[in-house]
Amino acid sequence: MPHAHSHTPQHAAHHGHGDQHGHGHDHQHDAGQAEILDLDAQVLAEHIADITAWLPVGAPPRRIVDLGCGTGAGTFALLDRFPEAHVTAVDTSAGHLQRLREKACAQGLGDRVSTVQADLDEPHWPDLGAPDLVWASASMHHMADPDRALRQVRDALAPGGLFAVVELAGFPRFLPQDAPAERPGLEERCHTASEGFHAEHVPHRGADWGPMLTAAGFAVEDQRTVTVRMEAGGDQAVGAYAQGSLQRLRGSIAEALDPEDLAALDALLDTGGPRSILRRDDLVVRTERDVWAARRA
């Protein structure tokens, strides 16, 4: 998928910079991002399943494309939701695609998945085979020219095909408002610092995709916001997800933070230290996803 730094903080590079779904080309970065994407999929699995169940598909789709698939959170949710379907998973990162293929084979799903490495910012996309459903989760905002990308999706879809756009309504929050004790409100200040970075580097993050979908020749059939609030309850994956997300965030905001905030953030990120976020028992995953379901008009 396009190279945006930061999903992405959540991908800052897609993560480092903050996004969580990004698509970088640096192998070490890729590996770190892959871990975050896998944790994102694990922690939010129930919510992803809810979105796939909500899709107004009509007849079950047989041919699905997952654009900017990362390590496959959407791919596997869609394979589960539509047991007759084949998914073509598309991403910039060879490492992410390899990880996805390995997971598919381990689950006995290798014959239902194919992968395509492609930079979706290129003017000519590979042949995606007239899918009945295209799914794009936290990937559209990385596009250098989203209007062109939307038209390309429309042209690729089978007549009457459905396009599902899933975007982060904001980065996940994990800490209570009064944490950490020495710098209450730190997490919110970190996110405020990252907003300037994202406005410059990922300008379409947080966009309203409805009007853009309409302009590209889609009829928007439905839209919803999925609100997630999940107590960690001792789930180690949540601690690892919080740790990884804040570590990615740090890469894009270190220079913007006040020195005392940076020191407090580093104390949270010190996995062996007494203030490590991994030692906290009060973490809550709080995030939102905006979803649009649009039909090729």
Order of alpha helices (4+ residues) and beta strands (2+ residues): beta-alpha-alpha-beta-alpha-beta-alpha-beta-beta-alpha-beta-alpha-alpha-beta-alpha-alpha-beta
